Amino acid sequence: MRRFEEGFEGLLWGSRYLVLVGVVASLAASLAMLFMAAVDTVRLLGHALHYAARDLPVEAQAAMRSTAITHVVEIVDGFLLAAFLIIFALGLYELFVSKIQAAEGSAFAGSILNVGSLDDLKGKLAQVILIMLVVKVFEQAAAVRASGSLDVLVVAGAVALVGLAIFLGGAGKRKGATAE
């Protein structure tokens, strides 16, 4: 019976390597997001050349500027999502497989790879998600065409809620820093 138990425990412990599927898939998705955001950036630069055309009416220029701002926000969102996926992959690898030896000598590895538990990983991912949500709120707020005081009040409320979320996210960070 002991031999069976040791074999089963070895199999169970080795099953942690199944997480490599998630690590590789997350890195592949990150690469795809980086590529898409880079392509969007190149396209935005191409559209920016038309912005300076002398025969472009002021209304068309204003519409183009508004569209460009939305595209910039989407590009930032794409790069943030790619960063999220990389942090997720690194965290999964460190939690379930092994410490990353290549990061040992890196000056900033501690800020990225300081993942000692699933709660640490969730905290890092929550920070990235919060930033992505802030970007989305900014994108939506930029698209709002205020036709009355209620529209302005709603946008102001959204900005206040974003500020509160950032404050509370930072408060949790400060609380953890003072506890150490």
N, C-alpha and C positions, 0 to 999 in steps of 0.2 A: 504493500500500500504506500509506503514511504517513497518508493521509486516513482510510482504513478504521480504522487503529489509533487515531487520535485520536477518531473517532466511537465506537468500541467502548469506549475508556477513559472517555469522557464518559458513556456509557450505564451502564457499570459503576459509576462514581462516583455517578451519580444514583440507582442502585439502593439506596443507603443510606436513601433516603426511604421505602422499603418498611417500615422499622422503625416508621414512624408508625402502621401498623396495630396493632402491639403496644402502642405508647404509648396510643393511644385505647382499645383493648380493656382495657388494664390500668386506666386511669382509670375506665372504665365499671364494671368489676368492683369497683373500690374504692368507687365511689358506691353500688353495690348492697350491699356489705358494711357500709358506714356506715349505710345505711338500715335494714338488718336488725338491726344491733346497737342502733340507736336505738329501734326498735320493741320489741326484747327488753327494753331498759331501761325503757320505759314500762310494759310488761306486768309486769315485776318490781316496779315501784313500786305497781302495782295490787294485786299479791299481798301486798305488804308491809302494806297496810292491813288485811288479814284477820289478820295476825299478832298484832295487838293486841286482837283480840276477847276479851271476858271469858269467854265460854262455850267457848273453845277449850281442849281438854285439853292437859296438859303434853306428852304423847307426840306429839300432832299438831303442837304448836308446835315441838318439837324436829325432827320430820321436815320441817316447813316451812322451818325455819332451814337444815337440811342441804341441802335442795333449792335454797334461795335462794343459798347459797354456790356451789353448782355452776353456777347460772345466772349469777352475777356473773363467775365464771371464764370461762364461755362468751362473755359480753359483752366482757370484756377481750380475749379471743382474737379476736373479730370485729373490734374496733377495731385490734388489732395487725396483723391480716391486711390491713385497709384501708390502714394506714400502709405496710406492706410493698409493696403494689401501687403506691402513690403514689411511694415511693422508687424502685421498679423503673422506673416510667414516666419519672420525671425523669432517672434515670441513663441509660436508653436514649436519650432525647432528646438529652442533653448529649454522649453518646459518639458518636452517629451523625449527628445532624442539626445542632445548633447550640448555642452557649451561650445560656442563658436570660437575656435582657437585663433582664427585669422583676425579676430577683433581684439585680441589680448593687448596689442601694442597701440591700438588706436586711441587718440585723445578724446574722441566723442562717442566711443562705443558705450560708455556708461549711460549717456543720456538716451540712447536708442535701445540698448539691450538690457537695461536694468529691470529684468522680468524674473521675479522669484516665485510668482504664483499666478494662478488664473486671475485673481483679483488685480494684480499688477498689470497683466495684459489687458484686462477689461478697462482699467483706468486709462491706459495709454490710448486704447482704441476709442474710448469715450471722448477723450480730448480731441482726437482727429475728427470724430463724427460731429462734435460741437462746432468745430471750425467750419466743417462742410455745411452744417445747417445755417451758420451765420452767413456764409457765402450765398446760400439759397435765399435766405430772407432778404439780403441785399439785392439779389437779382429780382425778386418779386417786388421789392419796394421801388426799385428803379423803373419798373414797368408800370407802376401805378400812375394814372393820370388823375390828379386830384380835381374832382368836379365840385367838391363841397367841403365843408369843415369836418364832416364825419370821415371822409377819406384821409384827410391830414391826421385826424385823431387816431385812426386805425394804424397808420404807418408809424406814428409816434409811439403808440402802444407796443407795436412789434419791436421797435428799436429798444424800448425800455425793457421788454422781456428778454431780448438778446443780451442786453447789458447785465441784467440780473443773472442770466444763465452763465455768462462769463465770470461774473463776480463769484457766484456760488461754486463754479468749477475751480476757480483760483483759491477760494476759501478752503476747499477740501485739500488742495495741494499744500497750502500754508499750514493747515492743521497737521498733516502728515509730516511736514518738515520740522515742526516744533516738537513732535512726539519722539523724534529720533535722537 
